[in-house]
């Protein structure tokens, strides 16, 4: 079985770096009154309910025993779409970074967070 542990411990860091748009300003995940929800669950479930099921460890990385952790940042827009996915800290491998970005970029829509009811 392919070891994906090293590549995608990003789940926790992912959500800490998440941002959402509220009106015309961008707010950090910690600044909202109501946190974004992923498929009816808290954002923390995003990794276990969706991310880990979508990961396809790059074959070349597996063959060459390449491991690492990629930290990403992304925006949950007002319409719930994941946007502006970017690498904050590289794993050191473009293969792993690209897979992490691919998975997060293909996320289904979220329920956006709210600030003051909006």
C-alpha positions as CSV (number, residue, x, y, z in Angstrom):
1,X,0.0,0.0,0.0
2,X,1.3,3.4,-0.9
3,X,2.3,5.6,2.0
4,X,0.5,8.9,1.6
5,X,1.1,10.0,5.2
6,X,4.1,12.2,4.6
7,X,2.6,14.1,1.7
8,X,-0.8,14.9,3.1
9,X,-0.4,15.8,6.7
10,X,-1.3,19.1,5.1
11,X,-5.0,18.7,6.1
12,X,-4.5,20.5,9.3
13,X,-2.4,23.2,7.9
14,X,-4.7,23.6,5.0
15,X,-7.6,24.7,7.0
16,X,-5.6,27.0,9.2
17,X,-4.6,28.9,6.1
18,X,-8.0,28.9,4.5
19,X,-9.6,32.3,3.8
20,X,-13.0,33.4,2.7
21,X,-14.4,36.5,1.1
22,X,-16.9,38.5,3.1
23,X,-18.3,41.4,1.1
24,X,-15.3,42.9,-0.6
25,X,-12.6,42.1,2.0
26,X,-10.8,38.8,2.6
27,X,-10.9,37.5,6.1
28,X,-8.9,34.7,7.7
29,X,-10.6,31.5,8.8
30,X,-10.3,32.6,12.4
31,X,-12.0,36.0,11.9
32,X,-15.5,34.8,10.8
33,X,-18.5,34.4,13.1
34,X,-19.7,31.2,11.4
35,X,-17.0,29.0,9.9
36,X,-17.3,27.6,6.4
37,X,-18.9,24.1,6.3
38,X,-17.9,21.3,4.0
39,X,-20.7,19.0,3.0
40,X,-22.6,19.9,6.2
41,X,-19.7,19.2,8.5
42,X,-17.1,21.3,10.2
43,X,-14.1,22.3,8.0
44,X,-11.9,20.0,10.0
45,X,-13.7,17.0,8.4
46,X,-12.6,18.2,4.9
47,X,-9.4,16.2,5.1
48,X,-10.9,12.9,6.3
49,X,-14.2,13.0,4.4
50,X,-12.8,14.2,1.0
51,X,-9.1,15.1,0.6
52,X,-7.7,11.7,1.7
53,X,-10.1,9.9,-0.7
54,X,-9.0,12.0,-3.7
55,X,-5.3,11.8,-3.3
56,X,-3.4,9.8,-5.9
57,X,0.2,9.5,-4.8
58,X,2.4,10.3,-7.8
59,X,3.9,7.1,-9.1
60,X,7.3,8.7,-9.7
61,X,7.4,10.0,-6.2
62,X,6.5,6.6,-4.8
63,X,9.2,4.8,-6.9
64,X,11.8,7.3,-5.8
65,X,10.7,7.3,-2.1
66,X,9.9,11.1,-2.3
67,X,8.0,12.2,0.8
68,X,7.1,15.6,2.1
69,X,4.5,18.0,3.5
70,X,2.8,20.6,1.4
71,X,1.1,23.5,3.1
72,X,-1.6,25.2,1.0
73,X,-3.7,28.3,1.3
74,X,-7.1,28.7,-0.4
75,X,-10.1,31.0,-0.5
76,X,-13.7,29.9,0.0
77,X,-15.6,32.5,-2.1
78,X,-19.1,33.8,-1.3
79,X,-20.5,31.3,-3.8
80,X,-18.8,28.4,-1.9
81,X,-16.2,27.7,-4.6
82,X,-12.6,27.0,-3.7
83,X,-10.4,29.6,-5.4
84,X,-6.8,30.9,-5.3
85,X,-5.2,27.7,-4.2
86,X,-1.5,28.3,-3.7
87,X,1.5,26.6,-2.0
88,X,2.6,28.4,1.1
89,X,5.3,25.9,2.0
90,X,6.6,23.4,-0.6
91,X,7.2,19.8,0.2
92,X,10.4,20.1,-1.8
93,X,8.9,18.1,-4.6
94,X,6.9,19.6,-7.4
95,X,5.2,16.3,-7.9
96,X,3.8,16.3,-4.4
97,X,2.9,20.0,-4.4
98,X,1.1,19.7,-7.7
99,X,-1.0,16.8,-6.5
100,X,-2.0,18.7,-3.3
101,X,-3.0,21.7,-5.4
102,X,-4.9,19.5,-7.8
103,X,-6.9,17.8,-5.0
104,X,-7.9,21.1,-3.3
105,X,-8.7,22.8,-6.5
106,X,-11.1,20.1,-7.4
107,X,-13.0,20.4,-4.1
108,X,-16.8,20.4,-4.3
109,X,-18.5,23.7,-3.2
110,X,-18.5,24.6,0.5
111,X,-21.1,26.5,2.5
112,X,-19.3,29.9,3.0
113,X,-18.6,31.3,6.4
114,X,-20.5,34.4,7.7
115,X,-19.6,37.6,9.3
116,X,-22.4,39.6,10.9
117,X,-24.9,37.3,9.2
118,X,-23.5,37.8,5.7
